[in-house]
Amino acid sequence: MFRTLGMDLVADDDPRPVTELVPYAECGRAFVATDAADLPVGYLLLDVVDAAAHIEQVSVRLEDTRKGIGRALIGRASIWAREHGLDALTLTTYVDVPWNGPYYERLGFRYLEADEETPALRALRDKERALGLDAWPRACMRLKVSFTD
């Protein structure tokens, strides 16, 4: 989908090797959505960044988009954060990509002002800039996690 926006650098990014995913699974910070045949259709990886659950990656298979899978994975991440005493989800994202910034806004995330970014979020953004990802506008976002249902 990124290629349709001329974002070939992002579209050509190779998937992470399994060796990088294993620690997420072992620590209970990887969530996978499956279809009726129990095949993976989406996943979410969480880190802990400055006392918030940070969405490192959320991806849904192209043919399974617009089915609520991403929303469900983010909901599960919110539960994990609450279970671990963390009061927010954070992420970095593309501002103008419809299935990024605007999508997360619809889920209740808000953009952080530069002075609201924590030191580790600033470090993540510096790393993204070094990788060339700021060829398109990016920002940090935050969602407050409720401790009541």
C-alpha positions in Angstrom: 0.0 0.0 0.0 2.9 2.4 0.7 4.1 2.0 -2.9 0.7 3.5 -4.1 1.8 6.7 -2.3 5.3 6.8 -3.8 6.8 5.6 -0.5 9.0 2.9 -2.1 11.6 3.1 0.8 8.9 1.9 3.2 7.3 -0.6 0.8 10.7 -2.2 0.2 11.5 -2.6 3.8 12.2 -6.3 4.5 10.2 -8.1 7.2 12.1 -8.7 10.4 13.9 -12.0 10.7 12.3 -14.5 13.1 15.3 -14.1 15.5 14.3 -10.5 16.1 10.6 -11.5 16.8 11.3 -14.3 19.2 12.2 -12.0 22.2 8.8 -10.2 21.7 7.0 -13.6 21.9 9.0 -14.8 24.8 8.2 -11.7 26.8 4.5 -11.7 25.9 4.8 -8.5 23.8 3.8 -10.0 20.5 0.2 -10.4 19.5 -1.0 -12.2 16.4 -4.4 -12.2 14.7 -5.4 -15.4 12.8 -8.0 -16.3 10.3 -10.5 -19.2 10.4 -7.7 -21.6 9.3 -5.5 -20.3 12.1 -3.1 -18.6 9.7 -1.6 -15.2 10.7 -3.3 -12.2 9.2 -1.8 -9.5 11.4 0.5 -8.8 14.3 1.6 -6.2 16.8 4.9 -5.8 18.6 5.2 -3.9 21.9 8.2 -2.3 23.6 8.2 -0.4 26.8 9.5 3.1 26.2 9.7 5.6 29.1 6.9 4.0 31.1 4.5 3.6 28.2 3.7 0.5 26.1 5.1 1.5 22.7 3.7 0.0 19.5 6.9 -0.9 17.6 5.0 -2.4 14.7 1.4 -3.2 13.8 0.8 -4.9 10.4 -2.2 -6.5 8.8 -2.1 -8.5 5.6 -3.4 -6.4 2.7 -6.4 -8.6 1.9 -7.5 -8.5 5.5 -7.5 -4.7 6.0 -10.6 -2.9 7.0 -11.9 -5.8 9.1 -11.1 -4.4 12.5 -8.0 -6.6 12.9 -5.6 -3.6 13.6 -8.1 -2.1 16.1 -8.4 -5.5 17.9 -4.6 -5.8 18.1 -4.3 -2.3 19.5 -7.1 -3.1 22.0 -5.1 -6.1 23.1 -2.0 -3.9 23.5 -4.0 -1.5 25.6 -5.0 -4.4 27.9 -1.4 -5.5 28.2 -0.3 -2.0 29.1 -3.0 -1.8 31.8 -2.0 -5.3 33.2 1.6 -4.0 33.4 0.7 -0.7 35.2 1.4 1.4 32.1 -1.0 4.3 31.6 -0.4 4.9 27.8 0.3 3.5 24.4 2.7 5.4 22.2 3.8 5.0 18.6 5.6 6.9 15.8 3.8 7.1 12.5 3.3 8.9 9.2 1.1 11.9 9.6 -0.4 12.0 6.1 -0.8 8.3 5.4 -4.5 7.4 5.8 -3.9 4.1 7.5 -1.4 5.7 9.9 -1.8 9.0 11.6 -5.5 9.6 10.7 -6.4 6.0 11.5 -4.7 6.3 15.0 -6.5 9.6 15.6 -9.8 7.8 15.0 -8.8 5.3 17.6 -8.2 8.1 20.2 -4.5 8.7 19.8 -3.3 12.3 19.8 -0.2 13.8 18.3 2.5 14.8 20.8 4.0 18.3 20.7 7.8 18.2 20.5 8.1 19.2 24.2 5.8 16.3 25.2 8.1 13.7 23.6 10.0 11.7 26.2 13.8 11.2 25.9 13.4 7.7 24.5 10.7 8.8 22.0 13.1 11.5 20.8 15.8 8.9 20.4 13.5 6.7 18.4 12.6 9.6 16.1 16.4 10.4 15.7 16.9 6.8 14.6 14.0 7.0 12.1 15.5 10.2 10.7 18.8 8.5 10.3 17.1 5.7 8.3 15.6 8.2 6.0 12.0 7.7 7.2 11.4 11.4 7.6 11.2 11.8 3.8 7.5 12.0 4.7 6.1 13.7 7.7 6.3 11.6 10.9 5.2 12.2 14.5 4.8 10.6 17.9 1.3 9.8 19.1 -0.1 8.8 22.5 -3.2 7.1 23.8 -4.2 7.2 27.5 -4.9 3.7 28.8 -8.0 3.4 31.0 -7.7 1.4 34.2 -11.4 0.9 34.4 -13.7 -1.0 32.0 
